[in-house]
Amino acid sequence: MKPTEIDTLTGGHTFAIEGGHRLKGTIVPQGAKNEALQILCATLLTREEVVIYNLPDIYDVNNLIAILKEAGVEVTPQADGGCRFRAADLNEDFLQSADFVKQSASLRGSIMLTGPLLARTGRAVVPRPGGDRIGRRRLDTHFQGFMKLGAELSCETEQSLCVLSASRLEGCYLLLDEASVTGTANILMAAVLAHGRTTIYNAACEPYVQQLCRLLVKMGARIQGIGSNLLTVDGVGELHGAVHTLQPDMIEVGSFIGMAAITRSELTISGTSAADLGIIPDQFRRLGIQIEQRGQDLYVPTQEHYEIDTFMDGSILTLADAPWPGLTPDLISVMLVVATQAKGTVLIHQKMFESRLFFVDRLIDMGAQIILCDPHRAVVVGNDHAKPLHAGRMASPDIRAGIAMLIAAMSAEGVSEISNIQQIDRGYQCIEQRLNALGAHIRRI
């Protein structure tokens, strides 16, 4: 690395990335961020101790733990890497306070506190949540589900908050208007303590929701249909403590696959829980990337070139996100960046969020051949490494665009700057340290 080049870059909360360095070695994915947020909220459902292993040390998780502490949850790290959570006595004054509203509003995942609080205390204050700026993300599915379970909703427009209250939740039949992951998790956590049977149809069935179901069952919940889009929940009077280990983060796994390919690196991704990755490896293979499964590890060999597949009739390949077991939308940005240095053309269709592709303007500035058709679709013309990306200055608008920009910068010529890296820190643990250990040149300013 040339310190003089990097030192000329200015600004706080910024990555300076010297591109063109190949990676080599083994990297272990962190615990799944999206699963962690659900599991942490579930600790409120019991007065007994819940022990969680493999929690990622990232901004969103630490923010949620801070809220739980303020709410009266005892949080005790263990020497073996686990963390104990005991919600014996909740601070209900804090849970109705302006401080709670302010802290929760900065964290999208805080919405999943609603179901457990409603089930446990009969009341939940819901601020307008923060998080990624990737388009409108409705809470209607959550609220409609709670109201069908018997909760009453009142909204205070001036304070940008809503209050849900229920003296008793009653099981019912629910047909969700969309297969929302957080909506399914939220309603599920309320239903496990509701009176009677709740049927949730069109439920999300992502591995995160499956893991939440498994924890709840260990805590004494009665849930049928785990892994499907039809969940049947028979409410119980109370739940007890349990021990749970988070799965490896499949979004990190996908990010590392893309990172290895575009930098022409040799990388082993260790302990991936390969059976739970679904369609992800095969979708990267459609971009021409070689991936070998070795037990629970994925091995990506050095590839000087990778060629995008076509459909069987020879037409241009389309990669589109879809509810699980379809392709997760969280990897669309990564795949788009990887395609810029492939041989061939691909249409990237981001169906679920209308603003996630706007970061491609920065990639075009770096020399990528991309046509942004509309807020949901982009055509990427790969140049087969014939014309490497060149360094650029950019700001991370959300977690996934942020990691995609980092991957682009690692493959580019020169020193790039990415500001607003708090967005990357929300989802990726000590990312520059872990990548530098493999040969990357990333500096946090």
N, C-alpha and C positions, 0 to 999 in steps of 0.2 A: 504494500500500500504506500502511496505517496502522501505523507501527512500534510505537506504544503498545499496540495490540491484540496483536500478535505477541509483543512482549517480555514480556507477562504469562504466556505459556506457559512451563512449566518442564520440565526433564529433559534428559538427554543422548541422543545418537543419535536425534534426533527431527526430523521435518519439521513446520513450521508452514505451512499452506497457506491463503491467502486466496482463497476461491472467487469465481466469478462473472466472471472475466476471460476474454475471448475470445483465442484464439491466431491468429496470422497469419504466414505465411512458409514457409520451406523447412527441412526437417530431414532429416538423413542417418542412416539406421540404422547401428548399430555392426555389427562382425563377429559372426557367430552364436556365442553362448555354448556351446550344446550341441555344435556342430561343433568349436569350439576345444578343448574338453576331450578329445575323441577324438583330434584331430590331435596335441595335445601329448603324449599317451601314446604315440602311434605313433613319436615321435622316438626312443624307446628301442630300436626294432627294428633300428637300424643304427648302426655306428660312425662313419658319415660325416655330413656336415653337412646339416641340413634347415632351409630358410629358410621362415618363415611370415609372410604379410602379412595386415593387417586384423585383428590380434588385439585384442579389446576390453579396455580397461583397467578390469576389474571384479574384485571380491573373489575369486570362485571361480577365475578364470583366474590371477590373481596368486598365490593360495595354491598352486595346482598347480605353477606355475613355481618357487616357492620350494622345494617338495618335490623337483622335478627337480634344482635346483641342489645341494641337500643330497645327492642321490643321485649326484653327480659329473658332471652334464650341464653343459657350458659353454654359457652363455646370453649372447649378444652382440647388443644392439640395434643396428640400422643407421640411418644418416642418412635413408634413404628410407622409413622407417616399418616396415621388415621387422625380423624378429628371427631370429637364427641359433641353432640348437640342435645341439650336437655331443655325443653320448653315447659317446665313444670308450672311456672307462674308467669303469665304474660302481663306486660305493662300496657294495659288497655288505654291509659291516659296518653301515652306516646302514640299508640296506634290511631288515635283520633286527632292528633296534634298537627300543627302547621309544619313542624320539623319532619314528621313522617311523610307528609304530603310532598315536601320539598325534596327529601332524599329519594323517595320512590319515583318521583317524576323524572329523575335523571337516569333511570334504569328501566329499560323495556321489560326485563324479566320480572320486575316487581309486580306486574299484573297477576302473576301466579300465586301471590300471597292471598289473593281474594278468596279463592275457594276454601283453602284451609281455615282462614279467619272466619269466614261465614259459617263453616261447619263447627268450628271450635267455640266461637264467641257469639255467633248470631248477628254479627255486624262487621262490615268492612268498608273502609274509606278507599276510594279508587281515584287517584290523581290521573291527569292526562300523562301517560308514560313517555319516557324519552327513549334514547337508543339511536339506531341507524336512521339516517335520512334517505330512505330508499323508496319513498312513496307512501301512500295512504295505507295504513294497516288497521283495519276495523276491529273494534271490540264488541260488535253486535253479537257475534257468536257466543262470547262469554256471557254477556248480560242476558241474552235470550234464554240461555241454558239455566242460569241461576233463577230467573223469574219463573221458569217452568217448574223448577224444584220448589218454588214457594216463596222466593225472596221478593221483597219490594224494592223498587229502585227510585231514588230521587236524585236529581242533578242540580248543582249550583253553578250556573254558567259563569258568573263573575269570578269565582274561585277556581274554575276549571277542575272541578272534582265531582264525583258521584258517590252516593252512599247506598249500600245494599244492606238490608236488614231482614231477619227472619227469626221468628220464635222457634220454628221447627221446619226442617227441610223434609219434603215428601218425595219419594222416588216416583219416577214417571217415564214415559217414552219420549226420547229426544231424537229427532232427525236433524242433524246439524246442517246449516245452510252451506258450510264449507268444511273441508277436512283440515281444520286449523289444529296445528300441533299444540300451541299454548292453550287454545280453547278447549281441546280435548283433555289436556292435563288438568286444567283448572276445574272443569266440570266434574271430572273423575274424582279429584280430591275432595270436592264437596259431597259427591254422591256416596262415598264410602261410609260416611257417618249419617247419611239421610235415613229416614224411616221407610222401609220397604224396598222394592226393586226399581232400579233405574236401568233403562236400556238406551245405550248411546249408539245410534246408527250413523254411518258416514264419519266414524271416528278416524282420526289420524292414526296410522299404525307404524310410524317411524321407530327405529330402535330406541330413541329416547323415551317414547311413551311406553314401549314394552318394558324397559328397565324400571320406569316408575311403577308400572303395574306389579312387577316382581317384588319391588320393595314393599309396596302396600300389602301384598299378599303375605310377605314375611311378617308384617306388622299386625296381621290378623284380618285384613280385608278379604272379602269374598268377591272375586272377579273372574268371569269366564270370557273366553274369546280373545285372550291376549295374542297380539300379533295380527289380528284381523281388524276390519272396519266396523265390526259389531261387538260392542262390549256390554256385558250384562253384569250389573253390580247389585249385590244384595247387601244393604246397609247393615252395619253392626253398631253396637252401643259404644264401643271404645276401641282404640288401637293401642298396641304396646310397642316397646322398643325393638330394634333390629340392627343388623350390620349389613352394609351395602358397599360394593366396590364399583366405581364408575368404569364404563367401557372406554377404550381408547377413542380419541376424537377422530371420527371419520373425515371431518373436514380438514383437519391437519394432515391426515394420511393423503388425501387427494391433493392438498397443496404441495406436499413434498414430492409426490409423483410428478406433478407439473413442473416443479422447480428443478428436479433432476433432468427432465427431458430437455427443457429449454436451455439449460446451462451445459448440456452434453456431459453430465456427470454420472458417476457410478455411486449408487446410494442404496443402502439397505434400510428399510423402515421396519423396525422391530416391534413385535407384539401388537399386531394390528387388529386382532380378533377378525380375521379375514372373512369368516362366514357371515359377519354382520355388515360387511361393506356393500352388499347388494350389487347393484349394477355399476357402481363407480369404477372398478378396475376395467371392465369391458368398455365403458365409454371412453376412457383414456386410450385403450387399445384401438378404438376406432379412429383416433387421431394419429395412429401409427406408432404408439409408444409400446415398447416391449416391457412387460411386467411378468416376473416369475414369482409364483407363490412357493415359499419354502416353509412349510408348517404354518405358523402364525406370522411369519415375516413376509414382506414383499421386497423383492430385489429388482432394482431398475438398473440395467447395464448401461454403459456409455453408448450413446447413439449419435453418430455424426449427422445422420439424417433420419427424419421420420415423415411418413406420407399419410395424409388424411384419406380415409376410406371413402367410398361412394356407395350410394344405394345400389341394389342389384341391377337396376336398369341403367346404371351409369350416371344417374343424376346426382347433383350436388348434395352432400350429406347435410342433414339438419340435426343439431343437438338442441334439445328442448328440455326444460325442467318440468317436473310433474310431482304430484304427491307420491310418497313412498308406496310401492317399491320403485317408482320412477326416479329419475335423476334429481338429486337435491339441488335447489336453486342456489345454495351457498357455494357451489363449485363452478357455476356458470362463468363467473368473472375469471377464475383461474384458467379454465379451458380456453376461453377467448384469447388470453395472453399467450398461452402455449401454442395456439394455432397460428399466431403471427409468424413463427419461425418454422412451421411445418411446410411440407410440399403439398400444395393443393388448396382447395377452397371449401369453406364450411359456412353454413348459415347458423348463427347462434340465436335461439329464440328464448328469451327470458319472459315467460308468461306471467309469473306470479307477482312481480314488482315492476312498476312502471318507470322507475328512475335508476335502476341499478346499472344500466349500460351507458349512462352519460359520462362516466370516467374515460370512455374510449377516446374522447377528444385529446386527452393527455397522451394516449398511446399513438394517436395520429401525429401529434407534435414530435414524438420520438421516432417517427418514420414508419410506423405500422401502416399496412394497406388495409383499411377498414372502411366500409360504407355503413353508416348508421341509418338504417331505413326508417325507423320510428323508435319510440321509447322502449319497444320490446324486442326489436330485431336488428341484428348487425351481420353483415357479410364480411368474413375475414378471408383475405387472399394471402396465403402464406408464401414466403419467399425462399424457403429451404435454406435459411442461414446465409443466403447470397448477399443480403443487405442487412447487417445487424442493426438493431435499434441503437439510437444514440442517446446520450444522457439527457435528462430533463429535470425540470422542477415541477412538483405537483403537490397536491394536498389530498389526504385520504378522506373521502366523504363517508365511508362506512368500513366495517371490519373486512368484508370480503373484497371490496375494491382495493382496500389498503394492502392486503397481502398480494393481490394481483399486481399492483403497482410495484411492490417490492420485488416480486419475481421478474417483472419486466426490467427493472433497474439492474438486477443481478446479471442479466444477460446482455445489457447494453454496453456500448463503448463509452468510457469516460465515467465521471462521478455525477450521480444523480442525487437529488434532494427530495425527500418526502416529508412534508410537514403534517401537523395534526395526527401524529402517530399514536396519540391516545386511543384512536379508533382501533389501531392494530393491537395495542396492549389490552384492549377489552376482550380479545379472543385468543391471543397467542402469547404463551408464557416465555419470557426471557428470549424472545425469538432471535435477536441479533447475537446473543451469546451462544446459543445452540448452533446457529448456522456458521458463525465464525470458527467454531471448533471443527467444522467440516471443511474449512477453506474459504468461506465467504469473507468479504471485506466490508463490514457494515459498522458504522460508528454512530452512536447516539449522541446528539448535540443537546 
